[in-house]
Amino acid sequence: MITYLKKLFRQPTAPELVLRELSEARLAKLEAQTAVDYATAIVAYNDARIARLVEYMNATGKTGVK
């Protein structure tokens, strides 16, 4: 119990800090990659949506579509 408390409140060593920071950096990278995947999917979704709506407007003869 005493050993656990000492370990809990002691100053971390440099290698321990490096490992912690490395782990945090890897997690941040994975989160960013997930955000890129999501944004890419949203862009593709809206591209398809725009194409579908423009095609519909062209097929109905409506003007003013850019």
PDBQT receptor file of N, H, CA, C and O in Angstrom, charges set to zero:
ATOM      1  N   MET A   1       0.824  -1.193   0.000  1.00  0.00    +0.000 N 
ATOM      2  CA  MET A   1       0.000   0.000   0.000  1.00  0.00    +0.000 C 
ATOM      3  C   MET A   1       0.868   1.256   0.000  1.00  0.00    +0.000 C 
ATOM      4  O   MET A   1       0.611   2.194  -0.754  1.00  0.00    +0.000 OA
ATOM      5  N   ILE A   2       1.881   1.269   0.836  1.00  0.00    +0.000 N 
ATOM      6  H   ILE A   2       2.090   0.506   1.449  1.00  0.00    +0.000 HD
ATOM      7  CA  ILE A   2       2.790   2.412   0.909  1.00  0.00    +0.000 C 
ATOM      8  C   ILE A   2       3.531   2.568  -0.412  1.00  0.00    +0.000 C 
ATOM      9  O   ILE A   2       3.706   3.685  -0.899  1.00  0.00    +0.000 OA
ATOM     10  N   THR A   3       3.960   1.468  -0.988  1.00  0.00    +0.000 N 
ATOM     11  H   THR A   3       3.817   0.560  -0.593  1.00  0.00    +0.000 HD
ATOM     12  CA  THR A   3       4.665   1.502  -2.266  1.00  0.00    +0.000 C 
ATOM     13  C   THR A   3       3.765   2.076  -3.351  1.00  0.00    +0.000 C 
ATOM     14  O   THR A   3       4.214   2.864  -4.183  1.00  0.00    +0.000 OA
ATOM     15  N   TYR A   4       2.519   1.688  -3.344  1.00  0.00    +0.000 N 
ATOM     16  H   TYR A   4       2.155   1.047  -2.668  1.00  0.00    +0.000 HD
ATOM     17  CA  TYR A   4       1.557   2.195  -4.328  1.00  0.00    +0.000 C 
ATOM     18  C   TYR A   4       1.404   3.707  -4.198  1.00  0.00    +0.000 C 
ATOM     19  O   TYR A   4       1.401   4.422  -5.200  1.00  0.00    +0.000 OA
ATOM     20  N   LEU A   5       1.276   4.194  -2.962  1.00  0.00    +0.000 N 
ATOM     21  H   LEU A   5       1.279   3.613  -2.148  1.00  0.00    +0.000 HD
ATOM     22  CA  LEU A   5       1.124   5.635  -2.741  1.00  0.00    +0.000 C 
ATOM     23  C   LEU A   5       2.372   6.408  -3.148  1.00  0.00    +0.000 C 
ATOM     24  O   LEU A   5       2.274   7.495  -3.717  1.00  0.00    +0.000 OA
ATOM     25  N   LYS A   6       3.539   5.856  -2.859  1.00  0.00    +0.000 N 
ATOM     26  H   LYS A   6       3.619   4.973  -2.396  1.00  0.00    +0.000 HD
ATOM     27  CA  LYS A   6       4.787   6.500  -3.273  1.00  0.00    +0.000 C 
ATOM     28  C   LYS A   6       4.853   6.603  -4.799  1.00  0.00    +0.000 C 
ATOM     29  O   LYS A   6       5.216   7.640  -5.354  1.00  0.00    +0.000 OA
ATOM     30  N   LYS A   7       4.494   5.507  -5.455  1.00  0.00    +0.000 N 
ATOM     31  H   LYS A   7       4.200   4.665  -5.004  1.00  0.00    +0.000 HD
ATOM     32  CA  LYS A   7       4.513   5.482  -6.920  1.00  0.00    +0.000 C 
ATOM     33  C   LYS A   7       3.495   6.469  -7.492  1.00  0.00    +0.000 C 
ATOM     34  O   LYS A   7       3.748   7.102  -8.516  1.00  0.00    +0.000 OA
ATOM     35  N   LEU A   8       2.365   6.595  -6.840  1.00  0.00    +0.000 N 
ATOM     36  H   LEU A   8       2.159   6.080  -6.008  1.00  0.00    +0.000 HD
ATOM     37  CA  LEU A   8       1.301   7.477  -7.296  1.00  0.00    +0.000 C 
ATOM     38  C   LEU A   8       1.707   8.950  -7.253  1.00  0.00    +0.000 C 
ATOM     39  O   LEU A   8       1.337   9.727  -8.133  1.00  0.00    +0.000 OA
ATOM     40  N   PHE A   9       2.469   9.331  -6.224  1.00  0.00    +0.000 N 
ATOM     41  H   PHE A   9       2.769   8.700  -5.509  1.00  0.00    +0.000 HD
ATOM     42  CA  PHE A   9       2.805  10.744  -6.025  1.00  0.00    +0.000 C 
ATOM     43  C   PHE A   9       4.230  11.123  -6.432  1.00  0.00    +0.000 C 
ATOM     44  O   PHE A   9       4.622  12.278  -6.265  1.00  0.00    +0.000 OA
ATOM     45  N   ARG A  10       4.999  10.195  -6.953  1.00  0.00    +0.000 N 
ATOM     46  H   ARG A  10       4.680   9.257  -7.088  1.00  0.00    +0.000 HD
ATOM     47  CA  ARG A  10       6.376  10.529  -7.326  1.00  0.00    +0.000 C 
ATOM     48  C   ARG A  10       6.419  11.243  -8.674  1.00  0.00    +0.000 C 
ATOM     49  O   ARG A  10       5.475  11.169  -9.461  1.00  0.00    +0.000 OA
ATOM     50  N   GLN A  11       7.517  11.929  -8.923  1.00  0.00    +0.000 N 
ATOM     51  H   GLN A  11       8.284  11.989  -8.284  1.00  0.00    +0.000 HD
ATOM     52  CA  GLN A  11       7.755  12.620 -10.191  1.00  0.00    +0.000 C 
ATOM     53  C   GLN A  11       8.038  11.569 -11.272  1.00  0.00    +0.000 C 
ATOM     54  O   GLN A  11       8.898  10.712 -11.068  1.00  0.00    +0.000 OA
ATOM     55  N   PRO A  12       7.336  11.609 -12.425  1.00  0.00    +0.000 N 
ATOM     56  CA  PRO A  12       7.624  10.632 -13.483  1.00  0.00    +0.000 C 
ATOM     57  C   PRO A  12       9.010  10.881 -14.082  1.00  0.00    +0.000 C 
ATOM     58  O   PRO A  12       9.495  12.011 -14.136  1.00  0.00    +0.000 OA
ATOM     59  N   THR A  13       9.621   9.797 -14.525  1.00  0.00    +0.000 N 
ATOM     60  H   THR A  13       9.227   8.879 -14.481  1.00  0.00    +0.000 HD
ATOM     61  CA  THR A  13      10.932   9.913 -15.155  1.00  0.00    +0.000 C 
ATOM     62  C   THR A  13      10.772  10.437 -16.580  1.00  0.00    +0.000 C 
ATOM     63  O   THR A  13       9.670  10.457 -17.127  1.00  0.00    +0.000 OA
ATOM     64  N   ALA A  14      11.873  10.856 -17.160  1.00  0.00    +0.000 N 
ATOM     65  H   ALA A  14      12.768  10.840 -16.715  1.00  0.00    +0.000 HD
ATOM     66  CA  ALA A  14      11.844  11.367 -18.535  1.00  0.00    +0.000 C 
ATOM     67  C   ALA A  14      11.317  10.317 -19.519  1.00  0.00    +0.000 C 
ATOM     68  O   ALA A  14      10.459  10.638 -20.340  1.00  0.00    +0.000 OA
ATOM     69  N   PRO A  15      11.808   9.070 -19.458  1.00  0.00    +0.000 N 
ATOM     70  CA  PRO A  15      11.261   8.062 -20.388  1.00  0.00    +0.000 C 
ATOM     71  C   PRO A  15       9.755   7.837 -20.200  1.00  0.00    +0.000 C 
ATOM     72  O   PRO A  15       9.040   7.606 -21.175  1.00  0.00    +0.000 OA
ATOM     73  N   GLU A  16       9.273   7.902 -18.961  1.00  0.00    +0.000 N 
ATOM     74  H   GLU A  16       9.853   8.089 -18.169  1.00  0.00    +0.000 HD
ATOM     75  CA  GLU A  16       7.843   7.745 -18.721  1.00  0.00    +0.000 C 
ATOM     76  C   GLU A  16       7.059   8.897 -19.343  1.00  0.00    +0.000 C 
ATOM     77  O   GLU A  16       5.983   8.688 -19.905  1.00  0.00    +0.000 OA
ATOM     78  N   LEU A  17       7.590  10.097 -19.244  1.00  0.00    +0.000 N 
ATOM     79  H   LEU A  17       8.463  10.267 -18.788  1.00  0.00    +0.000 HD
ATOM     80  CA  LEU A  17       6.937  11.258 -19.853  1.00  0.00    +0.000 C 
ATOM     81  C   LEU A  17       6.925  11.146 -21.371  1.00  0.00    +0.000 C 
ATOM     82  O   LEU A  17       5.936  11.488 -22.019  1.00  0.00    +0.000 OA
ATOM     83  N   VAL A  18       8.030  10.664 -21.933  1.00  0.00    +0.000 N 
ATOM     84  H   VAL A  18       8.833  10.386 -21.406  1.00  0.00    +0.000 HD
ATOM     85  CA  VAL A  18       8.108  10.488 -23.385  1.00  0.00    +0.000 C 
ATOM     86  C   VAL A  18       7.078   9.458 -23.845  1.00  0.00    +0.000 C 
ATOM     87  O   VAL A  18       6.386   9.679 -24.839  1.00  0.00    +0.000 OA
ATOM     88  N   LEU A  19       6.970   8.346 -23.138  1.00  0.00    +0.000 N 
ATOM     89  H   LEU A  19       7.532   8.166 -22.331  1.00  0.00    +0.000 HD
ATOM     90  CA  LEU A  19       5.991   7.323 -23.509  1.00  0.00    +0.000 C 
ATOM     91  C   LEU A  19       4.571   7.856 -23.409  1.00  0.00    +0.000 C 
ATOM     92  O   LEU A  19       3.733   7.559 -24.261  1.00  0.00    +0.000 OA
ATOM     93  N   ARG A  20       4.294   8.642 -22.371  1.00  0.00    +0.000 N 
ATOM     94  H   ARG A  20       4.974   8.884 -21.679  1.00  0.00    +0.000 HD
ATOM     95  CA  ARG A  20       2.958   9.226 -22.215  1.00  0.00    +0.000 C 
ATOM     96  C   ARG A  20       2.649  10.180 -23.368  1.00  0.00    +0.000 C 
ATOM     97  O   ARG A  20       1.560  10.143 -23.941  1.00  0.00    +0.000 OA
ATOM     98  N   GLU A  21       3.624  11.036 -23.701  1.00  0.00    +0.000 N 
ATOM     99  H   GLU A  21       4.508  11.065 -23.235  1.00  0.00    +0.000 HD
ATOM    100  CA  GLU A  21       3.414  11.996 -24.785  1.00  0.00    +0.000 C 
ATOM    101  C   GLU A  21       3.271  11.287 -26.132  1.00  0.00    +0.000 C 
ATOM    102  O   GLU A  21       2.462  11.687 -26.970  1.00  0.00    +0.000 OA
ATOM    103  N   LEU A  22       4.062  10.234 -26.333  1.00  0.00    +0.000 N 
ATOM    104  H   LEU A  22       4.719   9.909 -25.653  1.00  0.00    +0.000 HD
ATOM    105  CA  LEU A  22       3.965   9.453 -27.568  1.00  0.00    +0.000 C 
ATOM    106  C   LEU A  22       2.578   8.826 -27.698  1.00  0.00    +0.000 C 
ATOM    107  O   LEU A  22       1.985   8.833 -28.777  1.00  0.00    +0.000 OA
ATOM    108  N   SER A  23       2.077   8.293 -26.612  1.00  0.00    +0.000 N 
ATOM    109  H   SER A  23       2.559   8.288 -25.736  1.00  0.00    +0.000 HD
ATOM    110  CA  SER A  23       0.742   7.708 -26.620  1.00  0.00    +0.000 C 
ATOM    111  C   SER A  23      -0.315   8.763 -26.940  1.00  0.00    +0.000 C 
ATOM    112  O   SER A  23      -1.234   8.502 -27.716  1.00  0.00    +0.000 OA
ATOM    113  N   GLU A  24      -0.192   9.949 -26.350  1.00  0.00    +0.000 N 
ATOM    114  H   GLU A  24       0.555  10.161 -25.720  1.00  0.00    +0.000 HD
ATOM    115  CA  GLU A  24      -1.137  11.031 -26.620  1.00  0.00    +0.000 C 
ATOM    116  C   GLU A  24      -1.065  11.483 -28.079  1.00  0.00    +0.000 C 
ATOM    117  O   GLU A  24      -2.093  11.776 -28.690  1.00  0.00    +0.000 OA
ATOM    118  N   ALA A  25       0.146  11.540 -28.639  1.00  0.00    +0.000 N 
ATOM    119  H   ALA A  25       0.981  11.301 -28.143  1.00  0.00    +0.000 HD
ATOM    120  CA  ALA A  25       0.321  11.947 -30.037  1.00  0.00    +0.000 C 
ATOM    121  C   ALA A  25      -0.306  10.926 -30.984  1.00  0.00    +0.000 C 
ATOM    122  O   ALA A  25      -0.930  11.295 -31.979  1.00  0.00    +0.000 OA
ATOM    123  N   ARG A  26      -0.136   9.646 -30.670  1.00  0.00    +0.000 N 
ATOM    124  H   ARG A  26       0.371   9.347 -29.862  1.00  0.00    +0.000 HD
ATOM    125  CA  ARG A  26      -0.738   8.608 -31.515  1.00  0.00    +0.000 C 
ATOM    126  C   ARG A  26      -2.259   8.684 -31.470  1.00  0.00    +0.000 C 
ATOM    127  O   ARG A  26      -2.920   8.526 -32.496  1.00  0.00    +0.000 OA
ATOM    128  N   LEU A  27      -2.812   8.925 -30.291  1.00  0.00    +0.000 N 
ATOM    129  H   LEU A  27      -2.274   9.054 -29.458  1.00  0.00    +0.000 HD
ATOM    130  CA  LEU A  27      -4.250   9.053 -30.159  1.00  0.00    +0.000 C 
ATOM    131  C   LEU A  27      -4.760  10.278 -30.924  1.00  0.00    +0.000 C 
ATOM    132  O   LEU A  27      -5.789  10.206 -31.596  1.00  0.00    +0.000 OA
ATOM    133  N   ALA A  28      -4.044  11.395 -30.822  1.00  0.00    +0.000 N 
ATOM    134  H   ALA A  28      -3.208  11.453 -30.276  1.00  0.00    +0.000 HD
ATOM    135  CA  ALA A  28      -4.437  12.608 -31.543  1.00  0.00    +0.000 C 
ATOM    136  C   ALA A  28      -4.402  12.374 -33.054  1.00  0.00    +0.000 C 
ATOM    137  O   ALA A  28      -5.267  12.862 -33.782  1.00  0.00    +0.000 OA
ATOM    138  N   LYS A  29      -3.405  11.631 -33.518  1.00  0.00    +0.000 N 
ATOM    139  H   LYS A  29      -2.702  11.235 -32.927  1.00  0.00    +0.000 HD
ATOM    140  CA  LYS A  29      -3.305  11.321 -34.946  1.00  0.00    +0.000 C 
ATOM    141  C   LYS A  29      -4.492  10.475 -35.396  1.00  0.00    +0.000 C 
ATOM    142  O   LYS A  29      -5.078  10.739 -36.446  1.00  0.00    +0.000 OA
ATOM    143  N   LEU A  30      -4.848   9.469 -34.618  1.00  0.00    +0.000 N 
ATOM    144  H   LEU A  30      -4.372   9.254 -33.766  1.00  0.00    +0.000 HD
ATOM    145  CA  LEU A  30      -5.994   8.628 -34.968  1.00  0.00    +0.000 C 
ATOM    146  C   LEU A  30      -7.286   9.439 -35.005  1.00  0.00    +0.000 C 
ATOM    147  O   LEU A  30      -8.125   9.238 -35.883  1.00  0.00    +0.000 OA
ATOM    148  N   GLU A  31      -7.444  10.354 -34.052  1.00  0.00    +0.000 N 
ATOM    149  H   GLU A  31      -6.762  10.517 -33.339  1.00  0.00    +0.000 HD
ATOM    150  CA  GLU A  31      -8.640  11.195 -34.042  1.00  0.00    +0.000 C 
ATOM    151  C   GLU A  31      -8.673  12.099 -35.274  1.00  0.00    +0.000 C 
ATOM    152  O   GLU A  31      -9.734  12.304 -35.863  1.00  0.00    +0.000 OA
ATOM    153  N   ALA A  32      -7.523  12.638 -35.665  1.00  0.00    +0.000 N 
ATOM    154  H   ALA A  32      -6.661  12.472 -35.187  1.00  0.00    +0.000 HD
ATOM    155  CA  ALA A  32      -7.454  13.494 -36.845  1.00  0.00    +0.000 C 
ATOM    156  C   ALA A  32      -7.747  12.692 -38.113  1.00  0.00    +0.000 C 
ATOM    157  O   ALA A  32      -8.428  13.183 -39.013  1.00  0.00    +0.000 OA
ATOM    158  N   GLN A  33      -7.240  11.471 -38.186  1.00  0.00    +0.000 N 
ATOM    159  H   GLN A  33      -6.687  11.072 -37.454  1.00  0.00    +0.000 HD
ATOM    160  CA  GLN A  33      -7.509  10.626 -39.351  1.00  0.00    +0.000 C 
ATOM    161  C   GLN A  33      -9.001  10.295 -39.441  1.00  0.00    +0.000 C 
ATOM    162  O   GLN A  33      -9.560  10.238 -40.536  1.00  0.00    +0.000 OA
ATOM    163  N   THR A  34      -9.628  10.082 -38.317  1.00  0.00    +0.000 N 
ATOM    164  H   THR A  34      -9.174  10.128 -37.427  1.00  0.00    +0.000 HD
ATOM    165  CA  THR A  34     -11.069   9.843 -38.304  1.00  0.00    +0.000 C 
ATOM    166  C   THR A  34     -11.810  11.071 -38.819  1.00  0.00    +0.000 C 
ATOM    167  O   THR A  34     -12.766  10.946 -39.584  1.00  0.00    +0.000 OA
ATOM    168  N   ALA A  35     -11.372  12.252 -38.402  1.00  0.00    +0.000 N 
ATOM    169  H   ALA A  35     -10.595  12.353 -37.781  1.00  0.00    +0.000 HD
ATOM    170  CA  ALA A  35     -11.998  13.491 -38.865  1.00  0.00    +0.000 C 
ATOM    171  C   ALA A  35     -11.822  13.662 -40.371  1.00  0.00    +0.000 C 
ATOM    172  O   ALA A  35     -12.740  14.122 -41.050  1.00  0.00    +0.000 OA
ATOM    173  N   VAL A  36     -10.661  13.300 -40.899  1.00  0.00    +0.000 N 
ATOM    174  H   VAL A  36      -9.915  12.926 -40.347  1.00  0.00    +0.000 HD
ATOM    175  CA  VAL A  36     -10.422  13.373 -42.345  1.00  0.00    +0.000 C 
ATOM    176  C   VAL A  36     -11.362  12.416 -43.074  1.00  0.00    +0.000 C 
ATOM    177  O   VAL A  36     -11.961  12.784 -44.085  1.00  0.00    +0.000 OA
ATOM    178  N   ASP A  37     -11.493  11.195 -42.569  1.00  0.00    +0.000 N 
ATOM    179  H   ASP A  37     -11.007  10.895 -41.749  1.00  0.00    +0.000 HD
ATOM    180  CA  ASP A  37     -12.402  10.216 -43.185  1.00  0.00    +0.000 C 
ATOM    181  C   ASP A  37     -13.829  10.756 -43.209  1.00  0.00    +0.000 C 
ATOM    182  O   ASP A  37     -14.523  10.647 -44.220  1.00  0.00    +0.000 OA
ATOM    183  N   TYR A  38     -14.259  11.334 -42.103  1.00  0.00    +0.000 N 
ATOM    184  H   TYR A  38     -13.695  11.422 -41.281  1.00  0.00    +0.000 HD
ATOM    185  CA  TYR A  38     -15.608  11.878 -42.003  1.00  0.00    +0.000 C 
ATOM    186  C   TYR A  38     -15.795  13.027 -42.991  1.00  0.00    +0.000 C 
ATOM    187  O   TYR A  38     -16.790  13.067 -43.715  1.00  0.00    +0.000 OA
ATOM    188  N   ALA A  39     -14.847  13.957 -43.022  1.00  0.00    +0.000 N 
ATOM    189  H   ALA A  39     -14.040  13.924 -42.433  1.00  0.00    +0.000 HD
ATOM    190  CA  ALA A  39     -14.957  15.111 -43.917  1.00  0.00    +0.000 C 
ATOM    191  C   ALA A  39     -14.951  14.680 -45.376  1.00  0.00    +0.000 C 
ATOM    192  O   ALA A  39     -15.696  15.234 -46.184  1.00  0.00    +0.000 OA
ATOM    193  N   THR A  40     -14.133  13.715 -45.722  1.00  0.00    +0.000 N 
ATOM    194  H   THR A  40     -13.527  13.265 -45.066  1.00  0.00    +0.000 HD
ATOM    195  CA  THR A  40     -14.084  13.201 -47.091  1.00  0.00    +0.000 C 
ATOM    196  C   THR A  40     -15.433  12.585 -47.474  1.00  0.00    +0.000 C 
ATOM    197  O   THR A  40     -15.915  12.787 -48.588  1.00  0.00    +0.000 OA
ATOM    198  N   ALA A  41     -16.029  11.847 -46.564  1.00  0.00    +0.000 N 
ATOM    199  H   ALA A  41     -15.637  11.683 -45.658  1.00  0.00    +0.000 HD
ATOM    200  CA  ALA A  41     -17.331  11.244 -46.836  1.00  0.00    +0.000 C 
ATOM    201  C   ALA A  41     -18.413  12.315 -47.003  1.00  0.00    +0.000 C 
ATOM    202  O   ALA A  41     -19.291  12.176 -47.855  1.00  0.00    +0.000 OA
ATOM    203  N   ILE A  42     -18.359  13.363 -46.214  1.00  0.00    +0.000 N 
ATOM    204  H   ILE A  42     -17.646  13.476 -45.523  1.00  0.00    +0.000 HD
ATOM    205  CA  ILE A  42     -19.336  14.449 -46.317  1.00  0.00    +0.000 C 
ATOM    206  C   ILE A  42     -19.190  15.169 -47.654  1.00  0.00    +0.000 C 
ATOM    207  O   ILE A  42     -20.190  15.511 -48.284  1.00  0.00    +0.000 OA
ATOM    208  N   VAL A  43     -17.964  15.400 -48.088  1.00  0.00    +0.000 N 
ATOM    209  H   VAL A  43     -17.151  15.122 -47.576  1.00  0.00    +0.000 HD
ATOM    210  CA  VAL A  43     -17.729  16.039 -49.384  1.00  0.00    +0.000 C 
ATOM    211  C   VAL A  43     -18.276  15.168 -50.508  1.00  0.00    +0.000 C 
ATOM    212  O   VAL A  43     -18.945  15.677 -51.407  1.00  0.00    +0.000 OA
ATOM    213  N   ALA A  44     -18.007  13.875 -50.476  1.00  0.00    +0.000 N 
ATOM    214  H   ALA A  44     -17.463  13.462 -49.746  1.00  0.00    +0.000 HD
ATOM    215  CA  ALA A  44     -18.513  12.966 -51.508  1.00  0.00    +0.000 C 
ATOM    216  C   ALA A  44     -20.042  12.935 -51.494  1.00  0.00    +0.000 C 
ATOM    217  O   ALA A  44     -20.675  12.929 -52.549  1.00  0.00    +0.000 OA
ATOM    218  N   TYR A  45     -20.629  12.916 -50.305  1.00  0.00    +0.000 N 
ATOM    219  H   TYR A  45     -20.115  12.922 -49.447  1.00  0.00    +0.000 HD
ATOM    220  CA  TYR A  45     -22.084  12.927 -50.177  1.00  0.00    +0.000 C 
ATOM    221  C   TYR A  45     -22.670  14.178 -50.826  1.00  0.00    +0.000 C 
ATOM    222  O   TYR A  45     -23.629  14.086 -51.591  1.00  0.00    +0.000 OA
ATOM    223  N   ASN A  46     -22.108  15.334 -50.530  1.00  0.00    +0.000 N 
ATOM    224  H   ASN A  46     -21.328  15.410 -49.908  1.00  0.00    +0.000 HD
ATOM    225  CA  ASN A  46     -22.635  16.576 -51.088  1.00  0.00    +0.000 C 
ATOM    226  C   ASN A  46     -22.375  16.700 -52.583  1.00  0.00    +0.000 C 
ATOM    227  O   ASN A  46     -23.194  17.274 -53.301  1.00  0.00    +0.000 OA
ATOM    228  N   ASP A  47     -21.253  16.175 -53.069  1.00  0.00    +0.000 N 
ATOM    229  H   ASP A  47     -20.587  15.709 -52.486  1.00  0.00    +0.000 HD
ATOM    230  CA  ASP A  47     -21.011  16.144 -54.514  1.00  0.00    +0.000 C 
ATOM    231  C   ASP A  47     -22.097  15.333 -55.222  1.00  0.00    +0.000 C 
ATOM    232  O   ASP A  47     -22.648  15.767 -56.234  1.00  0.00    +0.000 OA
ATOM    233  N   ALA A  48     -22.397  14.154 -54.679  1.00  0.00    +0.000 N 
ATOM    234  H   ALA A  48     -21.949  13.802 -53.856  1.00  0.00    +0.000 HD
ATOM    235  CA  ALA A  48     -23.435  13.312 -55.278  1.00  0.00    +0.000 C 
ATOM    236  C   ALA A  48     -24.797  13.978 -55.178  1.00  0.00    +0.000 C 
ATOM    237  O   ALA A  48     -25.598  13.903 -56.110  1.00  0.00    +0.000 OA
ATOM    238  N   ARG A  49     -25.058  14.615 -54.080  1.00  0.00    +0.000 N 
ATOM    239  H   ARG A  49     -24.408  14.676 -53.323  1.00  0.00    +0.000 HD
ATOM    240  CA  ARG A  49     -26.335  15.313 -53.889  1.00  0.00    +0.000 C 
ATOM    241  C   ARG A  49     -26.500  16.449 -54.893  1.00  0.00    +0.000 C 
ATOM    242  O   ARG A  49     -27.563  16.604 -55.493  1.00  0.00    +0.000 OA
ATOM    243  N   ILE A  50     -25.443  17.246 -55.075  1.00  0.00    +0.000 N 
ATOM    244  H   ILE A  50     -24.579  17.121 -54.587  1.00  0.00    +0.000 HD
ATOM    245  CA  ILE A  50     -25.481  18.358 -56.030  1.00  0.00    +0.000 C 
ATOM    246  C   ILE A  50     -25.700  17.831 -57.443  1.00  0.00    +0.000 C 
ATOM    247  O   ILE A  50     -26.523  18.361 -58.188  1.00  0.00    +0.000 OA
ATOM    248  N   ALA A  51     -24.956  16.780 -57.811  1.00  0.00    +0.000 N 
ATOM    249  H   ALA A  51     -24.287  16.349 -57.205  1.00  0.00    +0.000 HD
ATOM    250  CA  ALA A  51     -25.104  16.207 -59.150  1.00  0.00    +0.000 C 
ATOM    251  C   ALA A  51     -26.527  15.712 -59.375  1.00  0.00    +0.000 C 
ATOM    252  O   ALA A  51     -27.095  15.928 -60.445  1.00  0.00    +0.000 OA
ATOM    253  N   ARG A  52     -27.107  15.053 -58.381  1.00  0.00    +0.000 N 
ATOM    254  H   ARG A  52     -26.646  14.878 -57.511  1.00  0.00    +0.000 HD
ATOM    255  CA  ARG A  52     -28.465  14.545 -58.495  1.00  0.00    +0.000 C 
ATOM    256  C   ARG A  52     -29.467  15.684 -58.652  1.00  0.00    +0.000 C 
ATOM    257  O   ARG A  52     -30.373  15.598 -59.481  1.00  0.00    +0.000 OA
ATOM    258  N   LEU A  53     -29.318  16.739 -57.876  1.00  0.00    +0.000 N 
ATOM    259  H   LEU A  53     -28.582  16.809 -57.202  1.00  0.00    +0.000 HD
ATOM    260  CA  LEU A  53     -30.254  17.855 -57.939  1.00  0.00    +0.000 C 
ATOM    261  C   LEU A  53     -30.124  18.640 -59.244  1.00  0.00    +0.000 C 
ATOM    262  O   LEU A  53     -31.126  19.067 -59.818  1.00  0.00    +0.000 OA
ATOM    263  N   VAL A  54     -28.887  18.830 -59.713  1.00  0.00    +0.000 N 
ATOM    264  H   VAL A  54     -28.073  18.483 -59.248  1.00  0.00    +0.000 HD
ATOM    265  CA  VAL A  54     -28.675  19.519 -60.994  1.00  0.00    +0.000 C 
ATOM    266  C   VAL A  54     -29.272  18.689 -62.125  1.00  0.00    +0.000 C 
ATOM    267  O   VAL A  54     -29.918  19.230 -63.022  1.00  0.00    +0.000 OA
ATOM    268  N   GLU A  55     -29.058  17.382 -62.084  1.00  0.00    +0.000 N 
ATOM    269  H   GLU A  55     -28.533  16.942 -61.355  1.00  0.00    +0.000 HD
ATOM    270  CA  GLU A  55     -29.621  16.507 -63.118  1.00  0.00    +0.000 C 
ATOM    271  C   GLU A  55     -31.148  16.585 -63.109  1.00  0.00    +0.000 C 
ATOM    272  O   GLU A  55     -31.777  16.619 -64.167  1.00  0.00    +0.000 OA
ATOM    273  N   TYR A  56     -31.731  16.612 -61.941  1.00  0.00    +0.000 N 
ATOM    274  H   TYR A  56     -31.221  16.585 -61.082  1.00  0.00    +0.000 HD
ATOM    275  CA  TYR A  56     -33.190  16.723 -61.845  1.00  0.00    +0.000 C 
ATOM    276  C   TYR A  56     -33.677  18.049 -62.427  1.00  0.00    +0.000 C 
ATOM    277  O   TYR A  56     -34.655  18.093 -63.173  1.00  0.00    +0.000 OA
ATOM    278  N   MET A  57     -32.978  19.125 -62.073  1.00  0.00    +0.000 N 
ATOM    279  H   MET A  57     -32.183  19.089 -61.467  1.00  0.00    +0.000 HD
ATOM    280  CA  MET A  57     -33.384  20.447 -62.582  1.00  0.00    +0.000 C 
ATOM    281  C   MET A  57     -33.230  20.517 -64.096  1.00  0.00    +0.000 C 
ATOM    282  O   MET A  57     -34.088  21.086 -64.772  1.00  0.00    +0.000 OA
ATOM    283  N   ASN A  58     -32.161  19.955 -64.640  1.00  0.00    +0.000 N 
ATOM    284  H   ASN A  58     -31.464  19.493 -64.091  1.00  0.00    +0.000 HD
ATOM    285  CA  ASN A  58     -31.953  19.939 -66.083  1.00  0.00    +0.000 C 
ATOM    286  C   ASN A  58     -33.015  19.096 -66.788  1.00  0.00    +0.000 C 
ATOM    287  O   ASN A  58     -33.473  19.445 -67.876  1.00  0.00    +0.000 OA
ATOM    288  N   ALA A  59     -33.400  17.989 -66.162  1.00  0.00    +0.000 N 
ATOM    289  H   ALA A  59     -33.027  17.705 -65.279  1.00  0.00    +0.000 HD
ATOM    290  CA  ALA A  59     -34.392  17.098 -66.780  1.00  0.00    +0.000 C 
ATOM    291  C   ALA A  59     -35.785  17.748 -66.790  1.00  0.00    +0.000 C 
ATOM    292  O   ALA A  59     -36.597  17.449 -67.666  1.00  0.00    +0.000 OA
ATOM    293  N   THR A  60     -36.059  18.617 -65.843  1.00  0.00    +0.000 N 
ATOM    294  H   THR A  60     -35.399  18.860 -65.131  1.00  0.00    +0.000 HD
ATOM    295  CA  THR A  60     -37.381  19.261 -65.785  1.00  0.00    +0.000 C 
ATOM    296  C   THR A  60     -37.395  20.570 -66.552  1.00  0.00    +0.000 C 
ATOM    297  O   THR A  60     -38.423  21.243 -66.629  1.00  0.00    +0.000 OA
ATOM    298  N   GLY A  61     -36.247  20.929 -67.122  1.00  0.00    +0.000 N 
ATOM    299  H   GLY A  61     -35.412  20.382 -67.060  1.00  0.00    +0.000 HD
ATOM    300  CA  GLY A  61     -36.197  22.142 -67.932  1.00  0.00    +0.000 C 
ATOM    301  C   GLY A  61     -36.145  23.431 -67.154  1.00  0.00    +0.000 C 
ATOM    302  O   GLY A  61     -36.328  24.507 -67.723  1.00  0.00    +0.000 OA
ATOM    303  N   LYS A  62     -35.897  23.344 -65.856  1.00  0.00    +0.000 N 
ATOM    304  H   LYS A  62     -35.749  22.471 -65.393  1.00  0.00    +0.000 HD
ATOM    305  CA  LYS A  62     -35.791  24.561 -65.038  1.00  0.00    +0.000 C 
ATOM    306  C   LYS A  62     -34.487  25.262 -65.342  1.00  0.00    +0.000 C 
ATOM    307  O   LYS A  62     -33.479  24.608 -65.608  1.00  0.00    +0.000 OA
ATOM    308  N   THR A  63     -34.489  26.590 -65.305  1.00  0.00    +0.000 N 
ATOM    309  H   THR A  63     -35.308  27.121 -65.089  1.00  0.00    +0.000 HD
ATOM    310  CA  THR A  63     -33.284  27.361 -65.569  1.00  0.00    +0.000 C 
ATOM    311  C   THR A  63     -32.780  27.945 -64.266  1.00  0.00    +0.000 C 
ATOM    312  O   THR A  63     -33.417  27.827 -63.218  1.00  0.00    +0.000 OA
ATOM    313  N   GLY A  64     -31.636  28.569 -64.354  1.00  0.00    +0.000 N 
ATOM    314  H   GLY A  64     -31.119  28.665 -65.205  1.00  0.00    +0.000 HD
ATOM    315  CA  GLY A  64     -31.068  29.213 -63.176  1.00  0.00    +0.000 C 
ATOM    316  C   GLY A  64     -30.180  28.306 -62.350  1.00  0.00    +0.000 C 
ATOM    317  O   GLY A  64     -29.750  28.691 -61.262  1.00  0.00    +0.000 OA
ATOM    318  N   VAL A  65     -29.895  27.111 -62.840  1.00  0.00    +0.000 N 
ATOM    319  H   VAL A  65     -30.244  26.799 -63.723  1.00  0.00    +0.000 HD
ATOM    320  CA  VAL A  65     -29.027  26.185 -62.131  1.00  0.00    +0.000 C 
ATOM    321  C   VAL A  65     -27.593  26.458 -62.541  1.00  0.00    +0.000 C 
ATOM    322  O   VAL A  65     -27.276  26.529 -63.729  1.00  0.00    +0.000 OA
ATOM    323  N   LYS A  66     -26.743  26.609 -61.565  1.00  0.00    +0.000 N 
ATOM    324  H   LYS A  66     -27.001  26.552 -60.600  1.00  0.00    +0.000 HD
ATOM    325  CA  LYS A  66     -25.320  26.884 -61.843  1.00  0.00    +0.000 C 
ATOM    326  C   LYS A  66     -24.499  25.682 -61.566  1.00  0.00    +0.000 C 
ATOM    327  O   LYS A  66     -23.281  25.714 -61.739  1.00  0.00    +0.000 OA
TER     328      LYS A  66
